[in-house]
Amino acid sequence: MKSRLRTALLSLSALTSTPVLAEPLADADRTAILAEVDRGAPAMARNALQIWSWAEVGFQETKSSGLLQKDLKAAGFKVTAGVAGMPTAFVASVRTGEGPVIGILAE
């Protein structure tokens, strides 16, 4: 589970980011990335439905933030909670070597 979710998240970020000087993905790489995202889809869908069911008020999303932080930690990400003076805000990072820095803002 740890490596599968981590790979799916990193793969998804590769599909959604477009560095200025990047070469286009080869068809085989794109297919492999989509397969990893598809494998992680059930877990991401469960989280989305759980978060939706909680319907927490803005800036008070403690359950939702906690769920995402727990899963990201389990996937090998370093999680820093309470950033920008907001208890529910967090940064999750992983270093895979040299390469671009990819940021995703999810709301």
Gaussian input, Z-matrix of N, CA and C with variables (Angstrom, degrees):
# hf/3-21g

backbone

0 1
 N
 C     1     B1
 C     2     B2     1     A1
 N     3     B3     2     A2     1     D1
 C     4     B4     3     A3     2     D2
 C     5     B5     4     A4     3     D3
 N     6     B6     5     A5     4     D4
 C     7     B7     6     A6     5     D5
 C     8     B8     7     A7     6     D6
 N     9     B9     8     A8     7     D7
 C    10    B10     9     A9     8     D8
 C    11    B11    10    A10     9     D9
 N    12    B12    11    A11    10    D10
 C    13    B13    12    A12    11    D11
 C    14    B14    13    A13    12    D12
 N    15    B15    14    A14    13    D13
 C    16    B16    15    A15    14    D14
 C    17    B17    16    A16    15    D15
 N    18    B18    17    A17    16    D16
 C    19    B19    18    A18    17    D17
 C    20    B20    19    A19    18    D18
 N    21    B21    20    A20    19    D19
 C    22    B22    21    A21    20    D20
 C    23    B23    22    A22    21    D21
 N    24    B24    23    A23    22    D22
 C    25    B25    24    A24    23    D23
 C    26    B26    25    A25    24    D24
 N    27    B27    26    A26    25    D25
 C    28    B28    27    A27    26    D26
 C    29    B29    28    A28    27    D27
 N    30    B30    29    A29    28    D28
 C    31    B31    30    A30    29    D29
 C    32    B32    31    A31    30    D30
 N    33    B33    32    A32    31    D31
 C    34    B34    33    A33    32    D32
 C    35    B35    34    A34    33    D33
 N    36    B36    35    A35    34    D34
 C    37    B37    36    A36    35    D35
 C    38    B38    37    A37    36    D36
 N    39    B39    38    A38    37    D37
 C    40    B40    39    A39    38    D38
 C    41    B41    40    A40    39    D39
 N    42    B42    41    A41    40    D40
 C    43    B43    42    A42    41    D41
 C    44    B44    43    A43    42    D42
 N    45    B45    44    A44    43    D43
 C    46    B46    45    A45    44    D44
 C    47    B47    46    A46    45    D45
 N    48    B48    47    A47    46    D46
 C    49    B49    48    A48    47    D47
 C    50    B50    49    A49    48    D48
 N    51    B51    50    A50    49    D49
 C    52    B52    51    A51    50    D50
 C    53    B53    52    A52    51    D51
 N    54    B54    53    A53    52    D52
 C    55    B55    54    A54    53    D53
 C    56    B56    55    A55    54    D54
 N    57    B57    56    A56    55    D55
 C    58    B58    57    A57    56    D56
 C    59    B59    58    A58    57    D57
 N    60    B60    59    A59    58    D58
 C    61    B61    60    A60    59    D59
 C    62    B62    61    A61    60    D60
 N    63    B63    62    A62    61    D61
 C    64    B64    63    A63    62    D62
 C    65    B65    64    A64    63    D63
 N    66    B66    65    A65    64    D64
 C    67    B67    66    A66    65    D65
 C    68    B68    67    A67    66    D66
 N    69    B69    68    A68    67    D67
 C    70    B70    69    A69    68    D68
 C    71    B71    70    A70    69    D69
 N    72    B72    71    A71    70    D70
 C    73    B73    72    A72    71    D71
 C    74    B74    73    A73    72    D72
 N    75    B75    74    A74    73    D73
 C    76    B76    75    A75    74    D74
 C    77    B77    76    A76    75    D75
 N    78    B78    77    A77    76    D76
 C    79    B79    78    A78    77    D77
 C    80    B80    79    A79    78    D78
 N    81    B81    80    A80    79    D79
 C    82    B82    81    A81    80    D80
 C    83    B83    82    A82    81    D81
 N    84    B84    83    A83    82    D82
 C    85    B85    84    A84    83    D83
 C    86    B86    85    A85    84    D84
 N    87    B87    86    A86    85    D85
 C    88    B88    87    A87    86    D86
 C    89    B89    88    A88    87    D87
 N    90    B90    89    A89    88    D88
 C    91    B91    90    A90    89    D89
 C    92    B92    91    A91    90    D90
 N    93    B93    92    A92    91    D91
 C    94    B94    93    A93    92    D92
 C    95    B95    94    A94    93    D93
 N    96    B96    95    A95    94    D94
 C    97    B97    96    A96    95    D95
 C    98    B98    97    A97    96    D96
 N    99    B99    98    A98    97    D97
 C   100   B100    99    A99    98    D98
 C   101   B101   100   A100    99    D99
 N   102   B102   101   A101   100   D100
 C   103   B103   102   A102   101   D101
 C   104   B104   103   A103   102   D102
 N   105   B105   104   A104   103   D103
 C   106   B106   105   A105   104   D104
 C   107   B107   106   A106   105   D105
 N   108   B108   107   A107   106   D106
 C   109   B109   108   A108   107   D107
 C   110   B110   109   A109   108   D108
 N   111   B111   110   A110   109   D109
 C   112   B112   111   A111   110   D110
 C   113   B113   112   A112   111   D111
 N   114   B114   113   A113   112   D112
 C   115   B115   114   A114   113   D113
 C   116   B116   115   A115   114   D114
 N   117   B117   116   A116   115   D115
 C   118   B118   117   A117   116   D116
 C   119   B119   118   A118   117   D117
 N   120   B120   119   A119   118   D118
 C   121   B121   120   A120   119   D119
 C   122   B122   121   A121   120   D120
 N   123   B123   122   A122   121   D121
 C   124   B124   123   A123   122   D122
 C   125   B125   124   A124   123   D123
 N   126   B126   125   A125   124   D124
 C   127   B127   126   A126   125   D125
 C   128   B128   127   A127   126   D126
 N   129   B129   128   A128   127   D127
 C   130   B130   129   A129   128   D128
 C   131   B131   130   A130   129   D129
 N   132   B132   131   A131   130   D130
 C   133   B133   132   A132   131   D131
 C   134   B134   133   A133   132   D132
 N   135   B135   134   A134   133   D133
 C   136   B136   135   A135   134   D134
 C   137   B137   136   A136   135   D135
 N   138   B138   137   A137   136   D136
 C   139   B139   138   A138   137   D137
 C   140   B140   139   A139   138   D138
 N   141   B141   140   A140   139   D139
 C   142   B142   141   A141   140   D140
 C   143   B143   142   A142   141   D141
 N   144   B144   143   A143   142   D142
 C   145   B145   144   A144   143   D143
 C   146   B146   145   A145   144   D144
 N   147   B147   146   A146   145   D145
 C   148   B148   147   A147   146   D146
 C   149   B149   148   A148   147   D147
 N   150   B150   149   A149   148   D148
 C   151   B151   150   A150   149   D149
 C   152   B152   151   A151   150   D150
 N   153   B153   152   A152   151   D151
 C   154   B154   153   A153   152   D152
 C   155   B155   154   A154   153   D153
 N   156   B156   155   A155   154   D154
 C   157   B157   156   A156   155   D155
 C   158   B158   157   A157   156   D156
 N   159   B159   158   A158   157   D157
 C   160   B160   159   A159   158   D158
 C   161   B161   160   A160   159   D159
 N   162   B162   161   A161   160   D160
 C   163   B163   162   A162   161   D161
 C   164   B164   163   A163   162   D162
 N   165   B165   164   A164   163   D163
 C   166   B166   165   A165   164   D164
 C   167   B167   166   A166   165   D165
 N   168   B168   167   A167   166   D166
 C   169   B169   168   A168   167   D167
 C   170   B170   169   A169   168   D168
 N   171   B171   170   A170   169   D169
 C   172   B172   171   A171   170   D170
 C   173   B173   172   A172   171   D171
 N   174   B174   173   A173   172   D172
 C   175   B175   174   A174   173   D173
 C   176   B176   175   A175   174   D174
 N   177   B177   176   A176   175   D175
 C   178   B178   177   A177   176   D176
 C   179   B179   178   A178   177   D177
 N   180   B180   179   A179   178   D178
 C   181   B181   180   A180   179   D179
 C   182   B182   181   A181   180   D180
 N   183   B183   182   A182   181   D181
 C   184   B184   183   A183   182   D182
 C   185   B185   184   A184   183   D183
 N   186   B186   185   A185   184   D184
 C   187   B187   186   A186   185   D185
 C   188   B188   187   A187   186   D186
 N   189   B189   188   A188   187   D187
 C   190   B190   189   A189   188   D188
 C   191   B191   190   A190   189   D189
 N   192   B192   191   A191   190   D190
 C   193   B193   192   A192   191   D191
 C   194   B194   193   A193   192   D192
 N   195   B195   194   A194   193   D193
 C   196   B196   195   A195   194   D194
 C   197   B197   196   A196   195   D195
 N   198   B198   197   A197   196   D196
 C   199   B199   198   A198   197   D197
 C   200   B200   199   A199   198   D198
 N   201   B201   200   A200   199   D199
 C   202   B202   201   A201   200   D200
 C   203   B203   202   A202   201   D201
 N   204   B204   203   A203   202   D202
 C   205   B205   204   A204   203   D203
 C   206   B206   205   A205   204   D204
 N   207   B207   206   A206   205   D205
 C   208   B208   207   A207   206   D206
 C   209   B209   208   A208   207   D207
 N   210   B210   209   A209   208   D208
 C   211   B211   210   A210   209   D209
 C   212   B212   211   A211   210   D210
 N   213   B213   212   A212   211   D211
 C   214   B214   213   A213   212   D212
 C   215   B215   214   A214   213   D213
 N   216   B216   215   A215   214   D214
 C   217   B217   216   A216   215   D215
 C   218   B218   217   A217   216   D216
 N   219   B219   218   A218   217   D217
 C   220   B220   219   A219   218   D218
 C   221   B221   220   A220   219   D219
 N   222   B222   221   A221   220   D220
 C   223   B223   222   A222   221   D221
 C   224   B224   223   A223   222   D222
 N   225   B225   224   A224   223   D223
 C   226   B226   225   A225   224   D224
 C   227   B227   226   A226   225   D225
 N   228   B228   227   A227   226   D226
 C   229   B229   228   A228   227   D227
 C   230   B230   229   A229   228   D228
 N   231   B231   230   A230   229   D229
 C   232   B232   231   A231   230   D230
 C   233   B233   232   A232   231   D231
 N   234   B234   233   A233   232   D232
 C   235   B235   234   A234   233   D233
 C   236   B236   235   A235   234   D234
 N   237   B237   236   A236   235   D235
 C   238   B238   237   A237   236   D236
 C   239   B239   238   A238   237   D237
 N   240   B240   239   A239   238   D238
 C   241   B241   240   A240   239   D239
 C   242   B242   241   A241   240   D240
 N   243   B243   242   A242   241   D241
 C   244   B244   243   A243   242   D242
 C   245   B245   244   A244   243   D243
 N   246   B246   245   A245   244   D244
 C   247   B247   246   A246   245   D245
 C   248   B248   247   A247   246   D246
 N   249   B249   248   A248   247   D247
 C   250   B250   249   A249   248   D248
 C   251   B251   250   A250   249   D249
 N   252   B252   251   A251   250   D250
 C   253   B253   252   A252   251   D251
 C   254   B254   253   A253   252   D252
 N   255   B255   254   A254   253   D253
 C   256   B256   255   A255   254   D254
 C   257   B257   256   A256   255   D255
 N   258   B258   257   A257   256   D256
 C   259   B259   258   A258   257   D257
 C   260   B260   259   A259   258   D258
 N   261   B261   260   A260   259   D259
 C   262   B262   261   A261   260   D260
 C   263   B263   262   A262   261   D261
 N   264   B264   263   A263   262   D262
 C   265   B265   264   A264   263   D263
 C   266   B266   265   A265   264   D264
 N   267   B267   266   A266   265   D265
 C   268   B268   267   A267   266   D266
 C   269   B269   268   A268   267   D267
 N   270   B270   269   A269   268   D268
 C   271   B271   270   A270   269   D269
 C   272   B272   271   A271   270   D270
 N   273   B273   272   A272   271   D271
 C   274   B274   273   A273   272   D272
 C   275   B275   274   A274   273   D273
 N   276   B276   275   A275   274   D274
 C   277   B277   276   A276   275   D275
 C   278   B278   277   A277   276   D276
 N   279   B279   278   A278   277   D277
 C   280   B280   279   A279   278   D278
 C   281   B281   280   A280   279   D279
 N   282   B282   281   A281   280   D280
 C   283   B283   282   A282   281   D281
 C   284   B284   283   A283   282   D282
 N   285   B285   284   A284   283   D283
 C   286   B286   285   A285   284   D284
 C   287   B287   286   A286   285   D285
 N   288   B288   287   A287   286   D286
 C   289   B289   288   A288   287   D287
 C   290   B290   289   A289   288   D288
 N   291   B291   290   A290   289   D289
 C   292   B292   291   A291   290   D290
 C   293   B293   292   A292   291   D291
 N   294   B294   293   A293   292   D292
 C   295   B295   294   A294   293   D293
 C   296   B296   295   A295   294   D294
 N   297   B297   296   A296   295   D295
 C   298   B298   297   A297   296   D296
 C   299   B299   298   A298   297   D297
 N   300   B300   299   A299   298   D298
 C   301   B301   300   A300   299   D299
 C   302   B302   301   A301   300   D300
 N   303   B303   302   A302   301   D301
 C   304   B304   303   A303   302   D302
 C   305   B305   304   A304   303   D303
 N   306   B306   305   A305   304   D304
 C   307   B307   306   A306   305   D305
 C   308   B308   307   A307   306   D306
 N   309   B309   308   A308   307   D307
 C   310   B310   309   A309   308   D308
 C   311   B311   310   A310   309   D309
 N   312   B312   311   A311   310   D310
 C   313   B313   312   A312   311   D311
 C   314   B314   313   A313   312   D312
 N   315   B315   314   A314   313   D313
 C   316   B316   315   A315   314   D314
 C   317   B317   316   A316   315   D315
 N   318   B318   317   A317   316   D316
 C   319   B319   318   A318   317   D317
 C   320   B320   319   A319   318   D318

   B1=1.4600
   B2=1.5270
   B3=1.3284
   B4=1.4522
   B5=1.5198
   B6=1.3117
   B7=1.4597
   B8=1.5220
   B9=1.3078
   B10=1.4740
   B11=1.5258
   B12=1.3504
   B13=1.4571
   B14=1.5217
   B15=1.3007
   B16=1.4698
   B17=1.5360
   B18=1.3169
   B19=1.4586
   B20=1.5197
   B21=1.3294
   B22=1.4652
   B23=1.5215
   B24=1.3290
   B25=1.4576
   B26=1.5185
   B27=1.3158
   B28=1.4627
   B29=1.5202
   B30=1.3297
   B31=1.4585
   B32=1.5185
   B33=1.3190
   B34=1.4579
   B35=1.5191
   B36=1.3274
   B37=1.4559
   B38=1.5219
   B39=1.3193
   B40=1.4677
   B41=1.5214
   B42=1.3187
   B43=1.4662
   B44=1.5204
   B45=1.3342
   B46=1.4566
   B47=1.5121
   B48=1.3214
   B49=1.4556
   B50=1.5238
   B51=1.3079
   B52=1.4563
   B53=1.5223
   B54=1.3368
   B55=1.4592
   B56=1.5322
   B57=1.3166
   B58=1.4544
   B59=1.5278
   B60=1.3302
   B61=1.4573
   B62=1.5262
   B63=1.2997
   B64=1.4636
   B65=1.5215
   B66=1.3129
   B67=1.4621
   B68=1.5232
   B69=1.3089
   B70=1.4650
   B71=1.5316
   B72=1.3200
   B73=1.4521
   B74=1.5190
   B75=1.3153
   B76=1.4631
   B77=1.5253
   B78=1.3190
   B79=1.4680
   B80=1.5277
   B81=1.3377
   B82=1.4734
   B83=1.5254
   B84=1.3422
   B85=1.4626
   B86=1.5215
   B87=1.3095
   B88=1.4665
   B89=1.5243
   B90=1.3120
   B91=1.4622
   B92=1.5199
   B93=1.3269
   B94=1.4671
   B95=1.5271
   B96=1.3219
   B97=1.4693
   B98=1.5238
   B99=1.3144
   B100=1.4696
   B101=1.5261
   B102=1.3241
   B103=1.4704
   B104=1.5281
   B105=1.3356
   B106=1.4655
   B107=1.5239
   B108=1.3194
   B109=1.4628
   B110=1.5272
   B111=1.3261
   B112=1.4650
   B113=1.5275
   B114=1.3339
   B115=1.4696
   B116=1.5299
   B117=1.3377
   B118=1.4588
   B119=1.5174
   B120=1.3354
   B121=1.4617
   B122=1.5310
   B123=1.3395
   B124=1.4710
   B125=1.5358
   B126=1.3206
   B127=1.4707
   B128=1.5276
   B129=1.3226
   B130=1.4658
   B131=1.5243
   B132=1.3238
   B133=1.4681
   B134=1.5289
   B135=1.3437
   B136=1.4788
   B137=1.5252
   B138=1.3279
   B139=1.4697
   B140=1.5208
   B141=1.3283
   B142=1.4609
   B143=1.5310
   B144=1.3230
   B145=1.4661
   B146=1.5259
   B147=1.3252
   B148=1.4687
   B149=1.5245
   B150=1.3150
   B151=1.4649
   B152=1.5235
   B153=1.3170
   B154=1.4702
   B155=1.5281
   B156=1.3272
   B157=1.4681
   B158=1.5263
   B159=1.3209
   B160=1.4708
   B161=1.5257
   B162=1.3171
   B163=1.4728
   B164=1.5247
   B165=1.3174
   B166=1.4575
   B167=1.5354
   B168=1.3160
   B169=1.4560
   B170=1.5312
   B171=1.3294
   B172=1.4647
   B173=1.5221
   B174=1.3189
   B175=1.4626
   B176=1.5303
   B177=1.3308
   B178=1.4663
   B179=1.5277
   B180=1.3245
   B181=1.4675
   B182=1.5295
   B183=1.3222
   B184=1.4665
   B185=1.5291
   B186=1.3258
   B187=1.4740
   B188=1.5274
   B189=1.3202
   B190=1.4687
   B191=1.5227
   B192=1.3052
   B193=1.4651
   B194=1.5238
   B195=1.3201
   B196=1.4635
   B197=1.5218
   B198=1.3244
   B199=1.4636
   B200=1.5285
   B201=1.3269
   B202=1.4635
   B203=1.5273
   B204=1.3247
   B205=1.4649
   B206=1.5291
   B207=1.3246
   B208=1.4686
   B209=1.5274
   B210=1.3218
   B211=1.4680
   B212=1.5223
   B213=1.3136
   B214=1.4603
   B215=1.5344
   B216=1.3265
   B217=1.4716
   B218=1.5243
   B219=1.3266
   B220=1.4687
   B221=1.5237
   B222=1.3405
   B223=1.4620
   B224=1.5258
   B225=1.3342
   B226=1.4552
   B227=1.5162
   B228=1.3217
   B229=1.4528
   B230=1.5217
   B231=1.3254
   B232=1.4674
   B233=1.5236
   B234=1.3198
   B235=1.4593
   B236=1.5195
   B237=1.3313
   B238=1.4593
   B239=1.5217
   B240=1.3214
   B241=1.4666
   B242=1.5290
   B243=1.3266
   B244=1.4571
   B245=1.5165
   B246=1.3099
   B247=1.4632
   B248=1.5272
   B249=1.3197
   B250=1.4721
   B251=1.5292
   B252=1.3249
   B253=1.4504
   B254=1.5174
   B255=1.3350
   B256=1.4639
   B257=1.5225
   B258=1.3155
   B259=1.4625
   B260=1.5261
   B261=1.3188
   B262=1.4634
   B263=1.5239
   B264=1.3327
   B265=1.4641
   B266=1.5216
   B267=1.3340
   B268=1.4564
   B269=1.5202
   B270=1.3152
   B271=1.4579
   B272=1.5149
   B273=1.3191
   B274=1.4644
   B275=1.5244
   B276=1.3191
   B277=1.4606
   B278=1.5183
   B279=1.3189
   B280=1.4539
   B281=1.5184
   B282=1.2836
   B283=1.4672
   B284=1.5163
   B285=1.3194
   B286=1.4602
   B287=1.5205
   B288=1.3179
   B289=1.4593
   B290=1.5036
   B291=1.3063
   B292=1.4589
   B293=1.5250
   B294=1.2791
   B295=1.4556
   B296=1.5065
   B297=1.3075
   B298=1.4655
   B299=1.5232
   B300=1.3133
   B301=1.4642
   B302=1.5132
   B303=1.3086
   B304=1.4637
   B305=1.5130
   B306=1.3086
   B307=1.4415
   B308=1.5174
   B309=1.3132
   B310=1.4643
   B311=1.5209
   B312=1.3073
   B313=1.4472
   B314=1.5107
   B315=1.3185
   B316=1.4675
   B317=1.5141
   B318=1.3074
   B319=1.4616
   B320=1.4965
   A1=110.28
   A2=117.30
   A3=120.90
   A4=111.29
   A5=116.96
   A6=119.45
   A7=111.70
   A8=117.90
   A9=120.80
   A10=110.72
   A11=117.75
   A12=120.63
   A13=109.92
   A14=116.89
   A15=120.74
   A16=110.05
   A17=116.77
   A18=120.77
   A19=111.11
   A20=116.94
   A21=120.37
   A22=110.93
   A23=117.28
   A24=120.11
   A25=111.62
   A26=116.70
   A27=119.68
   A28=111.04
   A29=116.75
   A30=120.86
   A31=110.88
   A32=116.05
   A33=120.21
   A34=110.36
   A35=116.96
   A36=119.21
   A37=111.00
   A38=117.61
   A39=120.33
   A40=111.08
   A41=116.77
   A42=120.12
   A43=112.17
   A44=116.64
   A45=119.80
   A46=113.55
   A47=118.39
   A48=120.00
   A49=109.47
   A50=115.63
   A51=119.92
   A52=109.22
   A53=117.40
   A54=118.69
   A55=109.65
   A56=116.90
   A57=122.62
   A58=112.64
   A59=117.56
   A60=120.55
   A61=113.60
   A62=117.91
   A63=120.72
   A64=111.34
   A65=114.58
   A66=120.30
   A67=107.87
   A68=117.40
   A69=119.58
   A70=110.54
   A71=115.85
   A72=120.39
   A73=110.67
   A74=115.25
   A75=119.87
   A76=108.26
   A77=117.22
   A78=121.01
   A79=112.04
   A80=117.06
   A81=120.25
   A82=110.58
   A83=117.42
   A84=120.59
   A85=110.73
   A86=116.37
   A87=120.40
   A88=110.25
   A89=118.15
   A90=122.75
   A91=110.98
   A92=117.48
   A93=121.52
   A94=111.01
   A95=116.84
   A96=120.88
   A97=110.33
   A98=117.03
   A99=120.02
   A100=111.55
   A101=117.71
   A102=121.41
   A103=110.07
   A104=117.95
   A105=120.98
   A106=110.96
   A107=116.97
   A108=120.65
   A109=109.59
   A110=117.44
   A111=121.27
   A112=111.41
   A113=117.49
   A114=120.21
   A115=111.52
   A116=117.39
   A117=120.64
   A118=113.86
   A119=117.03
   A120=121.44
   A121=114.38
   A122=120.42
   A123=118.29
   A124=112.87
   A125=117.48
   A126=120.53
   A127=110.23
   A128=116.91
   A129=119.79
   A130=110.82
   A131=117.92
   A132=121.57
   A133=110.66
   A134=116.57
   A135=119.39
   A136=110.44
   A137=116.73
   A138=119.98
   A139=111.03
   A140=116.95
   A141=120.47
   A142=110.91
   A143=116.76
   A144=120.14
   A145=111.54
   A146=116.76
   A147=119.98
   A148=110.42
   A149=116.53
   A150=120.81
   A151=110.17
   A152=116.53
   A153=120.59
   A154=110.64
   A155=117.14
   A156=120.09
   A157=112.31
   A158=117.26
   A159=119.75
   A160=111.73
   A161=118.36
   A162=123.31
   A163=112.00
   A164=116.00
   A165=120.00
   A166=111.27
   A167=114.68
   A168=122.15
   A169=109.31
   A170=116.54
   A171=122.03
   A172=113.25
   A173=115.37
   A174=125.36
   A175=112.69
   A176=117.08
   A177=121.60
   A178=110.34
   A179=116.08
   A180=121.82
   A181=110.94
   A182=117.07
   A183=120.13
   A184=112.42
   A185=117.66
   A186=119.83
   A187=110.51
   A188=116.03
   A189=120.54
   A190=111.19
   A191=116.23
   A192=120.81
   A193=110.52
   A194=116.41
   A195=120.82
   A196=112.61
   A197=116.83
   A198=121.31
   A199=110.99
   A200=116.19
   A201=119.93
   A202=111.51
   A203=116.98
   A204=120.52
   A205=111.21
   A206=116.49
   A207=120.73
   A208=110.86
   A209=116.12
   A210=120.08
   A211=111.99
   A212=117.39
   A213=120.03
   A214=111.07
   A215=117.34
   A216=119.96
   A217=110.70
   A218=115.80
   A219=120.35
   A220=111.48
   A221=116.50
   A222=121.21
   A223=112.42
   A224=117.10
   A225=120.13
   A226=115.73
   A227=117.24
   A228=120.26
   A229=110.54
   A230=116.78
   A231=122.55
   A232=105.58
   A233=116.90
   A234=121.08
   A235=109.80
   A236=115.13
   A237=122.02
   A238=106.81
   A239=115.66
   A240=120.95
   A241=110.91
   A242=115.13
   A243=121.20
   A244=114.04
   A245=117.92
   A246=120.36
   A247=110.80
   A248=116.00
   A249=123.54
   A250=111.88
   A251=116.99
   A252=120.34
   A253=114.90
   A254=116.64
   A255=120.03
   A256=109.16
   A257=118.83
   A258=121.10
   A259=114.37
   A260=118.32
   A261=120.04
   A262=113.09
   A263=117.76
   A264=121.18
   A265=109.76
   A266=116.54
   A267=120.29
   A268=110.65
   A269=114.35
   A270=122.01
   A271=106.48
   A272=116.87
   A273=122.49
   A274=106.86
   A275=116.60
   A276=119.14
   A277=110.68
   A278=114.02
   A279=121.56
   A280=106.46
   A281=116.06
   A282=120.00
   A283=107.91
   A284=115.18
   A285=119.94
   A286=111.53
   A287=117.15
   A288=120.59
   A289=110.33
   A290=115.39
   A291=120.02
   A292=109.56
   A293=115.41
   A294=118.85
   A295=111.03
   A296=116.36
   A297=119.64
   A298=111.26
   A299=114.59
   A300=121.68
   A301=106.53
   A302=115.73
   A303=120.85
   A304=108.79
   A305=117.25
   A306=121.86
   A307=110.44
   A308=115.63
   A309=120.90
   A310=107.81
   A311=116.96
   A312=122.13
   A313=107.11
   A314=116.00
   A315=120.27
   A316=108.70
   A317=115.58
   A318=119.06
   A319=109.64
   D1=-44.49
   D2=-176.25
   D3=-56.31
   D4=-54.48
   D5=-176.04
   D6=-72.14
   D7=-31.74
   D8=-179.01
   D9=-66.56
   D10=-46.47
   D11=179.44
   D12=-66.72
   D13=-43.17
   D14=179.31
   D15=-60.15
   D16=-46.66
   D17=179.33
   D18=-62.66
   D19=-41.45
   D20=179.59
   D21=-63.61
   D22=-43.26
   D23=179.80
   D24=-66.41
   D25=-43.24
   D26=177.99
   D27=-66.11
   D28=-37.73
   D29=178.18
   D30=-65.47
   D31=-42.45
   D32=178.61
   D33=-61.87
   D34=-41.16
   D35=179.01
   D36=-65.24
   D37=-33.23
   D38=177.70
   D39=-66.17
   D40=-34.52
   D41=179.29
   D42=-74.91
   D43=-32.02
   D44=-172.77
   D45=-94.98
   D46=-6.58
   D47=179.19
   D48=-110.27
   D49=147.27
   D50=-179.73
   D51=-133.80
   D52=86.62
   D53=176.36
   D54=-59.60
   D55=146.49
   D56=-173.54
   D57=-57.58
   D58=-41.55
   D59=-175.28
   D60=-99.98
   D61=10.82
   D62=-176.29
   D63=-70.95
   D64=146.65
   D65=172.89
   D66=-84.04
   D67=150.40
   D68=177.79
   D69=-60.86
   D70=148.05
   D71=177.16
   D72=-68.73
   D73=140.52
   D74=173.38
   D75=-69.06
   D76=152.09
   D77=-179.43
   D78=-55.97
   D79=-39.58
   D80=-179.72
   D81=-65.63
   D82=-38.86
   D83=178.07
   D84=-67.19
   D85=-43.03
   D86=178.84
   D87=-61.41
   D88=-42.33
   D89=178.45
   D90=-62.83
   D91=-43.03
   D92=179.39
   D93=-64.95
   D94=-41.60
   D95=178.88
   D96=-63.74
   D97=-46.41
   D98=179.27
   D99=-61.62
   D100=-35.80
   D101=177.95
   D102=-64.77
   D103=-41.61
   D104=178.24
   D105=-65.01
   D106=-42.50
   D107=177.93
   D108=-62.21
   D109=-43.00
   D110=178.32
   D111=-61.23
   D112=-39.48
   D113=179.07
   D114=-65.49
   D115=-32.68
   D116=179.33
   D117=-85.91
   D118=-8.65
   D119=-174.83
   D120=-58.20
   D121=-42.87
   D122=-178.99
   D123=-59.98
   D124=-42.04
   D125=179.64
   D126=-66.17
   D127=-41.88
   D128=179.33
   D129=-66.50
   D130=-36.38
   D131=178.15
   D132=-66.95
   D133=-41.78
   D134=177.06
   D135=-59.56
   D136=-44.65
   D137=178.90
   D138=-62.02
   D139=-43.85
   D140=-179.06
   D141=-60.75
   D142=-44.18
   D143=179.46
   D144=-67.00
   D145=-38.82
   D146=178.22
   D147=-63.75
   D148=-46.43
   D149=179.50
   D150=-61.76
   D151=-42.21
   D152=178.54
   D153=-61.17
   D154=-39.93
   D155=-177.80
   D156=-67.70
   D157=-27.85
   D158=178.39
   D159=-74.87
   D160=-32.49
   D161=178.39
   D162=44.47
   D163=54.98
   D164=-178.17
   D165=-77.33
   D166=148.51
   D167=179.98
   D168=-71.45
   D169=146.07
   D170=179.99
   D171=-50.86
   D172=138.57
   D173=-178.65
   D174=67.77
   D175=7.15
   D176=176.20
   D177=-129.43
   D178=27.85
   D179=-175.93
   D180=-84.01
   D181=57.32
   D182=-174.32
   D183=-67.73
   D184=-40.17
   D185=179.05
   D186=-67.50
   D187=-46.37
   D188=-178.92
   D189=-62.17
   D190=-47.27
   D191=179.19
   D192=-62.19
   D193=-42.17
   D194=179.14
   D195=-62.19
   D196=-42.36
   D197=178.82
   D198=-61.73
   D199=-48.03
   D200=-179.50
   D201=-64.30
   D202=-42.45
   D203=178.71
   D204=-62.13
   D205=-43.09
   D206=179.86
   D207=-60.16
   D208=-47.90
   D209=-178.87
   D210=-66.13
   D211=-39.61
   D212=178.88
   D213=-66.44
   D214=-40.72
   D215=175.56
   D216=-61.09
   D217=-44.18
   D218=179.95
   D219=-62.73
   D220=-27.04
   D221=179.35
   D222=-86.18
   D223=1.43
   D224=176.20
   D225=98.65
   D226=6.96
   D227=177.98
   D228=-82.15
   D229=147.60
   D230=171.04
   D231=-86.50
   D232=123.61
   D233=-176.55
   D234=-112.47
   D235=127.71
   D236=174.53
   D237=-112.94
   D238=114.12
   D239=-175.48
   D240=-93.72
   D241=160.23
   D242=174.21
   D243=69.60
   D244=35.98
   D245=-179.37
   D246=-80.94
   D247=159.10
   D248=177.53
   D249=58.23
   D250=27.09
   D251=178.66
   D252=71.79
   D253=13.24
   D254=-179.90
   D255=-116.04
   D256=121.38
   D257=-176.46
   D258=-61.74
   D259=-24.94
   D260=-178.68
   D261=-93.80
   D262=-8.98
   D263=179.56
   D264=-82.46
   D265=145.97
   D266=178.53
   D267=-152.84
   D268=160.85
   D269=173.85
   D270=-119.26
   D271=131.28
   D272=175.57
   D273=-117.22
   D274=127.39
   D275=-177.33
   D276=-135.94
   D277=154.64
   D278=176.36
   D279=-147.00
   D280=140.72
   D281=179.48
   D282=-109.90
   D283=123.97
   D284=-179.99
   D285=-114.05
   D286=12.02
   D287=-178.16
   D288=116.55
   D289=-163.18
   D290=179.34
   D291=-69.66
   D292=151.11
   D293=178.05
   D294=148.42
   D295=-174.44
   D296=-177.14
   D297=-71.95
   D298=155.94
   D299=171.97
   D300=-96.30
   D301=128.44
   D302=-176.49
   D303=-117.37
   D304=128.78
   D305=177.75
   D306=-116.13
   D307=139.72
   D308=177.75
   D309=-129.33
   D310=126.49
   D311=174.89
   D312=-104.42
   D313=118.77
   D314=-179.81
   D315=-116.65
   D316=130.59
   D317=-179.92
   D318=-126.86

